[in-house]
Amino acid sequence: MASKAFQLPPAVYSPALVESVIYDIQFYLDWVRQNQIRKTVGAKVKEEPTHSAETVIVIQTWLAGKPASVESLEALLLTLRGLKLPEVHIMLAALPNQTQREVLVNWFRTNVSPSLLLSFVADRNLGGGLVVRTPNRVFDYTWKQQLIAGRTKLAEILKRV
């Protein structure tokens, strides 16, 4: 499998989710190895651990219909640990719900980079809009910033009233 061609599924959009998936896959890989040893020595096999929905999607995307093996899981872990993806931090007045998050992730991955990671932060002081922070710039699209930027227009409108 070519690791450069691997794209994270949209469900895995943040650095924290990537770390969680890596941890989950490592745990699963350890379980597979231990059970191989158990089978070899005739011991009782332990029950398969459960995975997060994101981990299941990543494994399915990686395997592309092929059965899981120790080698394929090791290769997936190596690929995930080697990812150096650009990150964007988005600050909103409230954390987005799942639908809003999907819309934002899809927009950024379509218009900016398909391998972009996003993190969301809430700040009730924003009132509305959002602040996008990249490693090099900050883009302020908050209502407060729009009002400040249009202060002269607002004053002009109020004088006419």
C-alpha positions in Angstrom: 0.0 0.0 0.0 1.3 3.4 -0.9 1.2 5.6 2.2 1.5 8.8 0.1 -1.9 8.0 -1.5 -3.6 7.5 1.8 -6.1 10.2 2.6 -7.7 10.4 6.1 -11.5 10.0 5.9 -13.5 13.1 6.7 -14.6 11.6 10.0 -10.9 12.0 11.2 -10.5 15.8 11.0 -8.5 16.9 14.1 -5.1 16.2 15.6 -6.8 14.8 18.7 -8.8 12.3 16.6 -5.7 11.2 14.7 -3.9 10.5 18.0 -7.0 8.7 19.3 -7.1 6.5 16.2 -3.4 5.7 16.5 -3.8 4.7 20.1 -6.9 2.5 19.2 -5.1 0.8 16.4 -2.0 0.2 18.5 -4.2 -1.4 21.2 -5.9 -3.6 18.5 -2.5 -4.6 17.0 -1.3 -5.6 20.5 -4.5 -7.7 20.9 -4.0 -9.4 17.5 -0.4 -10.3 18.4 -1.3 -11.6 21.8 -4.1 -13.7 20.4 -1.7 -15.2 17.8 0.5 -16.3 20.7 -2.4 -17.6 22.6 -3.5 -19.7 19.7 0.0 -21.0 19.2 0.2 -22.2 22.9 -3.4 -23.4 23.0 -4.7 -20.8 25.4 -8.1 -19.2 25.3 -8.4 -16.3 22.9 -9.5 -13.0 24.4 -12.5 -11.2 23.0 -11.8 -8.6 20.3 -11.7 -5.1 21.6 -14.2 -2.5 20.4 -13.1 0.5 18.3 -14.3 4.0 17.9 -16.3 4.8 14.8 -13.4 6.8 13.4 -10.9 3.9 13.9 -13.2 1.5 12.1 -13.5 4.0 9.2 -9.7 4.5 9.0 -9.0 0.7 9.1 -11.7 0.1 6.4 -10.3 2.9 4.2 -6.7 1.5 4.6 -7.6 -2.1 4.0 -9.9 -1.4 1.0 -11.8 -4.7 1.4 -8.7 -6.8 2.2 -8.5 -8.8 5.4 -6.5 -7.2 8.3 -3.1 -8.6 9.1 -0.3 -7.7 11.5 1.7 -6.3 8.6 -1.2 -4.2 7.2 -2.0 -2.8 10.7 1.7 -2.1 11.3 1.9 -0.3 7.9 -1.2 1.8 8.8 0.3 2.8 12.2 3.6 3.7 10.5 1.7 5.8 8.0 -0.5 7.6 10.6 2.5 8.3 12.8 4.4 9.7 9.8 1.7 12.1 8.7 2.7 15.7 8.8 -0.5 17.5 8.0 -1.3 21.2 8.0 -3.5 22.3 10.9 -6.1 25.1 11.1 -7.7 26.2 14.4 -11.2 27.5 14.2 -12.7 29.6 17.0 -16.4 30.0 17.2 -18.9 31.4 19.7 -20.0 27.8 20.4 -18.7 24.4 19.4 -20.3 23.3 16.2 -22.6 20.3 16.2 -21.9 17.3 14.0 -23.6 18.6 10.9 -21.9 22.0 11.2 -18.6 20.4 11.8 -19.0 18.1 8.7 -19.8 21.2 6.6 -16.8 23.1 7.8 -14.4 20.1 7.4 -15.7 19.4 3.9 -15.4 23.0 2.9 -11.8 23.3 4.2 -10.8 20.0 2.7 -12.3 20.9 -0.7 -11.2 24.5 -0.9 -7.9 24.5 1.1 -6.3 21.0 1.3 -7.8 17.5 1.3 -5.3 16.5 4.0 -6.0 19.4 6.4 -6.6 18.9 10.1 -9.0 21.1 11.9 -9.5 21.8 15.6 -12.5 23.7 17.0 -12.5 26.0 20.0 -15.4 27.9 21.6 -15.2 31.4 22.8 -18.5 32.9 23.9 -17.1 36.4 23.7 -17.0 36.3 19.9 -20.8 36.7 19.7 -20.9 35.3 16.2 -18.8 34.4 13.2 -15.4 32.7 13.4 -11.7 33.2 13.7 -9.5 31.0 11.5 -5.9 30.6 12.7 -3.2 29.0 10.5 0.5 28.7 11.4 1.2 31.9 9.5 -2.0 34.1 9.7 -5.2 34.8 11.6 -8.4 35.5 9.7 -11.0 37.2 11.8 -14.6 36.8 10.4 -16.4 37.7 13.6 -19.4 40.0 13.8 -17.5 42.2 16.2 -14.6 42.6 13.7 -17.1 43.4 10.9 -18.8 46.1 13.1 -15.4 47.6 14.0 -14.3 47.6 10.3 -17.6 49.3 9.3 -17.6 51.7 12.2 -17.8 54.8 10.0 -20.6 53.2 7.9 -22.5 52.4 11.1 -22.2 55.9 12.4 -23.4 57.3 9.1 -26.4 55.0 9.1 -27.3 56.1 12.7 -27.0 59.8 11.8 -29.7 59.3 9.1 -32.1 57.7 11.6 
